[in-house]
Each structure stands twice: as structure tokens, then as C-alpha cells.
Amino acid sequence: MAWAVGVCIIIIIGSVISIGRGIGETVTRLSNGLADSTDQPAHPDSRLTKSCNLVRGGENMTTVTAEQPLTEYLFSLHGTQIRYVTASPWLAAPVNEFLRHFRQEVRCPSIPLTLYFHAVEHRADIPVTISSSARQLAVNMGVAGVDCPETDLPYEVILDGERLIADFFNVGVLVVDSVQGRADGYLINPQMMPESLIEYLFHIALIELLRRRGLYTIHATALEKNGRGVLIPGNSGRGKTTSFISLLRSGYRYLSDDHPLLRDVGTHVDLLPFPIKINVTEQTVEFFPELRTAPAQVLQPRFPKRAFHAEDVYSTSIGECCRPALVLFPHVIDAPHSHLELLPKSRALEMLLPQALLVYDSEVARREFQVLAKLVQQVDSYRLHFGRDILELPQLITPLLEGETR
């Protein structure tokens, strides 16, 4: 989960952490341990410069020659106008599916964010120029290729002036200029990629642009009931999606399977919907009768899991912007009944921070930390010891939203 989930946000902003001594110690330890490996000049023998057209030492520029006509797609994401431009149908379809709930037909006079995605045949066709002053921020050398889960892709991250360059080697390259509100993606043979991988790379670029506009995300599922929000953060295998579906099927409204948005509105933090397909493992499917019997056109095969739209299975609608009230940190236990453990604010923040996406800009990281700290202060946070009574979970959670005690 190297790119998608990490703790870089607390590396950068240790000076503003004051909620818990344990967290401060963690920040100090992480900062000391990584000080020699980040923010270094990019090595001239870096993989970023090999076997491709990512030229080092030239003009600080990105160019592309389009051989096919470009098509423009418009979206409005909670008041932020987004333009997506591509000439490739292989790159158009997944992104339009990913942002299906945010489509917009009328072009606004001013669109602050534009993402251009380009299909290239070979790595040498990527026309990115790297200046000699570029710095390597992070590197993770795994086994390249689209057969591995998206979040395990090897990568190298370079800062070149205002541009953040993420090289995914045999998969492609992202170039994000958050100041200009522009991102370029160069994907190698996208027709051979699973759609989920294209969506993942697009999402990385999009979030990097959105966070400078005050919209942040965390690795969590999210629901809404009667105007109150529930966040369920966590890594795979912790019961996050299973607990989410258990609540969804009982009448909770769907906000997001994995990418809810957060926005600081001054007095509090709002939870904003980002509805996408819900990804489920075969094991999760077996827990719920309606998923076991869902037809193939509803529960679709998808790399590496299966996926469905919430509205195709459950009668509940997409939820609306709300104030989060609960944060649940699930972990599966071998017991007949689930139970809750109330967490101190400091411990909840410590558990929430690693679920934020990696941040490479110190000022953005500082603002994002402040949003997460404010979020923790306004909610009750629990560790959910998730037992075998999966279908009865709403009976445990709903009274908390209604202000009852158990």
C-alpha cells in the first residue's frame, strides 16, 4: 500500500502535533528515520532516467503531440469544476465511470482543474523533461506490472520545481502541477490495463489537485444516516467493507467505498460523498444473501475483486454532505458477538493519520493534518471488535447515532 496509504503526513508536520505525547514521539522517530532518504537530489542513475524519454537536465516542461482528436469531459465535484481531456477511448471510459455521479454538460467560463491523460505505446514515447535541480522524494522498487494490485505498484516520486512527477515505470508517469491546476498522465498501452488501475492512477492525480483546493480524502468507507456520518477507516482484511455493507443494507445511505472527501467549513469538518463502485472479495459476498444471488451484470468481475453499484442492489440512495459523528476502526475477532471500545481522542488521531494519502508539500500537509485533528475532536471514535454477528451490526451502531446508550 506504499503510495495509497502512509504516514508521510505526520513526518512533515511533527511541530504542530500536540494532542498526544505518543503521537509526538512517533513523529520524531519517523522524522529522524527518514531524514536521510527523502528530499534528496534525484540520482543520475535513477530508474526515472532509464529506457525512456524522461530527459534530465533540459527545459522544465512537459509536451505531447496528439495524433488523435482530443475529447473533453466535464465534471463538478462539490463545487470544484474539473475538465478531463483524452484522445484514448481506453482512458475515457474508466474515468467517466469513476466520476459518473459528477458529470456536467455545460462548460463553465473558468475551470480551475484540468487533467490530460495520454495513451503511449512505449515508455520512450513519454515526453517529460526533468531539470537538473529535480529532487527525489520517495522510491519504492517492487515488481513492476499491472498483474499486481494497484497500490503495490513500484514508483519513484520526483519534485521538479512546482511539478510532482510520479513514475510508475512500466505502467506510466503522472505529472502534477498543483499550482497551475493541471495534471498529465502518460499510460503505456492502457488497452491492456484493468480499468481499476486506470481509475487508481487518475485518482492519485485528482486528489493531488483537490487537496490544494481544500478537499481531502482518507482510506475509509463512509455512510450517512439521518444527516450524521459514519467513517470506517482501515486497511484490507480488517472488516472495513464487510461492516460497511452490513450498515448499508439496513438503510444507511452510501457516501463512498474507499474515497470519502473531507472539507473544513470553519466550525466543523464536513463529510462529502464520493460514490464509486463497491469492491468486494468472494468472502465478503458469501456473508450477504443479496450479493450471493446477484446476477453477473450487477456483481461484475473486476481486477482483483468483484464490484457493484450500491443503487443496483440496495434501495437506499446516495447520501448527501453531512457532519461525521462516528469513526469506527474495525478488526475481525473470532467471537460470536461484536463489541465496541471507546477510544481517546489522541489514540483515534494516531490510528487515523496513516489512512491519509501521502503528502509531499509541507503546507498542504499542515492543513490536512489540521482537518483530521478537527475531525477527531468532533466525533466519537471506537475500535470495533467485529465478531461473527455480521448481519446484526446495525443494532450495535445505530443507537450511537441516535444518542442512546447501551
N, C-alpha and C positions, 0 to 999 in steps of 0.2 A: 504494500500500500504506500509506496515511497512518495509518489507525488501527491496522491489524493488525500492522505491523512498524515498529519505530522505535528511536530511540536515547535516548528521554527518560529511561530508567532511568539512563544514565550522566551525564545532565545533573544529576540530583538528587543523586547520590551521589559526586561527584568527590572528596570529602575522604577516602573510605575506599578509594580505588583505590591500591594500592601495588605491583601485580605488574609493571607495565611503564611505563617513562618515556614511551613513545609513547602509551600509553593515557591517562596523566595529562595529556599535552599536548592530546589530543583532547578530554578532558572540559573543560579550561579554555577551549578555543576555543569549544566548543559552549555552555558556560555563559555566556560573555561575549556570544556572538552572539544568544542567545535571552532574555537577562535582561529586555530591554525589551518582549518580545512575549508573555510568559506571566505568569500570576498577576496579571493586571490586573483592575480592576473591569469588569464587563460593560458594554459601551457601550449607552446607552439606545436607540440606533438599530440595535442588533444584530439580525440576522435572526431570532434566537430570539423576539423580541417582536412580529414582524410577521405578520399574516394568520393568526393562530391564537389559541388561548385559553391561551397560556403567559403568565399575568399576572404582571407585575413589580411589586414594592412591596407585596404583600399578605402574608397569613399564610404561614409556611413550611410548606406542606402539600401533599399530593397526595391527591386524591379521585377516585372513579369510581363511577358509578351503573350497575350491571349490569342489562341488560334481559333477559338470558337466564340460566338457572341455571348456576352455576359448576361445573366438574368438576375434581376433584383427582387428580393423578398423582404417585406416589411413586417415588423413586429412592434408591439408596445408592451413593455414589461413593467407593470406597476408605475406607469408614467414616464418611463425611460424609452425613448424611441430607438429602435435598432434596425439597421439595414444589413442584410446578408446578401452577398454577391458571389456568384459562382457560374462557371460555364459548364460544369460537370453535372449531369443528372444523378450520378452516383453520390455526389456531395450535396445535392439539393434535397433529395428525398429524406434522408435521415434527419437533417436539421429541421425541415418543415414538420416532420413527425414529432420531433423533440419539443418544438415550440408551437404545437398545434393550437393550444389554448390562448396564444398571444398574437395570432395573426391579425394584420391590419391591412386594409385595402387602400386607404387614402394616404398619400405621401405627405408628411408634414414639411413645412418650409425648412426647418432645421432638424437634422438628425445627428445627435451627438456621438453615436457609436456605430461604426461600420466594420464588418468582418468580411474579408475576402478569402475564400478558400479555393485553392487551385489543385487540380489533378496533374501530377507529373508521372512520367514513365520510369525515369531513373533518378537516382539520388543526385547524379551530376547535373540534372535539369533544375535543381533548386537554386534560384538566382539571388542568394543572400550574401551580402558583403559585410565582413566583420572588421572593425577598425583595430589597430594595433593596441589601443588602450582598453580593449574589452577585458572584463574580469569574469572568471569562472566562479559562480555562486554555489553550485551543487552538482554532484555527479553520482549516478548510480548505475553500475555496469552489471546488468543481468543478462539473460539470454534473450536477444532481440527476436522479434517476430510477432505476428498477430495471433498465434496459437495460444499465447499465454494470456491470462486475464489482463484487462486493460490497465488496472492500477499497478501491475507488476512490470510494466514496460521499463526497460533501461532508458536513461535520459541523461542529458547534460544541460545545465542551465547557465546561460551567459548573460551578463549585463553589459550592454554596449550603449553608452550614453543614456537616453531615455528608453531604449528598447530592451525588452526582456526576450531573450531567444531561448526557446526550449527545443532541444534536438532529441528526437526520438529515434534517431539512427535509421534503420531500415523501414521505419513506418513513416517518418516525415519530420517536418520542422514547423514550429509555431513562432511567429514574430509579433510581439505585442508592444505597442506604443500607447500606454495608458494616458499620457499627457495629450496626445493627438486624438485619442479615442478611436484608434484603428488597430486591427489585428489582421495578420495574414497567416494563412495556414497552407502548407505545401505537403500534400499527402501522396505517397508513392503507390500508384495502382490502387486507388480506393475501391475499384470494382471487385477487388479480391478481399476486401476487408469486411468483417461483420459490421452491421450498422451500429451496433453498440459501441464499437471502437471509434467510429467517426463522431458519434454523439459525445463521447467522452472527451475527445480532443477539442471539439467545438466548445464544450462546456468549460474546459480549462481556460480557453481564450476569453470566453464571455465573462466568466467570473472575475478574471483579472481586470477587465474593463469596468465591470459593475462596482467593484469594491471602491474605486475612486469616486463613484457617484453615491456612496453611502449605502449600498446594498451588499450584504454579506451572506455567506452560506456556511453550513456545517454539515458534517456527515451524520444525518439523522433522518428518521421518518417523522411525519408530522400530521396531526389531525386537529379537528376543531369540533366542539360540541357546545351549542348554545352560546357562541361568541367567546368561548375560552379555549385556548390552545394547549395541545399536549405534544411535547417533543420527546422522541425516543432515540437518543444517540447511541452509537456503538459500532464496533467492527463486526465483520461477518462471523456467524456462528454463535452470537450471543443471544439470539432470540429476538432481535430487533424487528425483523419483518414479520415474524410469526405473531408477536404481541400486537403489532400494528394492524394486521389483518383481523385479529380477534376483536379489536375495538371497532374497526371499520365495518365489519359485518353486523355489529349491534346498533348501528345508527350514527356513529361518529362520521363526520364529513372529512373528505380526503383533501389534504394540503400538498403533501409530497412524499414520495417513496424514499428519496435519498438526498434531495437538494432544496430544502425549505430556505426561504430568504428571510433575513432579519434586517430591520431598519430602525434606527434610533429616531424617535419623534419628539425628543426632549423630555417629556415627563415619564416616558416608558419606552420599552422596545416592542415593536410590532412584529408579528409573525405573518409572513406573506406566502400565499400558495405558489408552488412551482410544480404543477401536476404533470407527471410523466408516466410512462408505463411502469407497472409494478413488477419487479423481477422476483421470481420465486424459485426455490430449489424443488426437486422432486419430493424431498422430505417434507417441506412446508405444504406442498399440495396435498399430501396424504392426511394432514390434520383437518382439512376443511372439506365437507361433502360437496359444496358447490364448486370447488375447484377440481375435485376428483372427477366430476361428471361434466365439466365444461367442455364444449366442443373445441376441436383443434383451431378453428378460426377465431375463437375467443382467447384460449390459452395457447399462445403461439410459441413455437420453438424459437429460442434466441440464445446466442452465444454469451455466456456459458450456461445460462439458466433458461427458464421459460418466463413469459411475460404476458400481462393482460392490462387492459384499461379498466380502471375502477368502475366506471359507469356501465361497462358491459356485463358486469357480474352483480354489482350491488346497486340498490335503488337510491342510495344516498348520493347527493350531488357534490360537486366540488365546493369546498369550503371557501370562506372569504377571509380577508385580513382580520386578524384578531389579536388579543393580548394573550401571550402564553401564560399559563397558570401552573403547569406541571412539567417537570423534566424527569423521565424515568430512565434509569441506567440498568438494562436487563442483563441477567446472566442465568443460564439454564442450570437447574438443580435437579437431582434425582429424588424427587419427593412428590407425594400426591397433590399437595396444595401449594399455591404460590403465596408469598407474603412480602410485605414492604418494609424497608428500613429507611427512616428519615435521615437525610444526610446534612451535615453542617454546610453552611454556605461556602466556606473555604474548600472543603473536600469536593463539593459539587463543581466548583470552578476548576479545580485541579483535574477532575475527570472530564470536563467539557472541553478544555483547551486543546487536547490532542485531536479532537474531532474537527477542528478548524482546518481549512486548507492552508497549504504552505504560503507564507508571505515573505517577499523579498524586499519590500520597501518599508523602511522603519516608521515613517509617519503613518502609512496605511495600517501597518501592524499595530501601532499605538491606538489608533481609532477603533480598529476591530476588537482589540482587547477590551477597550472601554465599553463597547457594546455588549460583549459577552459577560463582563463583570456586572453591568447593569441588569442584564437578563437574569443572571443567577440571583440577584437581590430581589427581584420582583416575583419569583416563582418559588414553589416548594419542590425540592428535589428528593428523589427516592432511589434507592437501589431496589430493583425488582428482582427478587429471588423467584425465578419463573419455573414453576413446577409442571406437573403433567395435566393440570386442570386448565388446559389452554382455552377451551371454549367458555369457561366461566370467568375469564379475566375481567370483563366489563363490570362484574359485580364487585370486584375489588377496587377498580379505578374510578368509576362514575361517582360514587359517594364523595370522593375527594373534590371533584369539580363542583359538586352541589353543596359543599360546605358541611357535609355530615361527618360525624366521627364514627369510628368502628371500634 
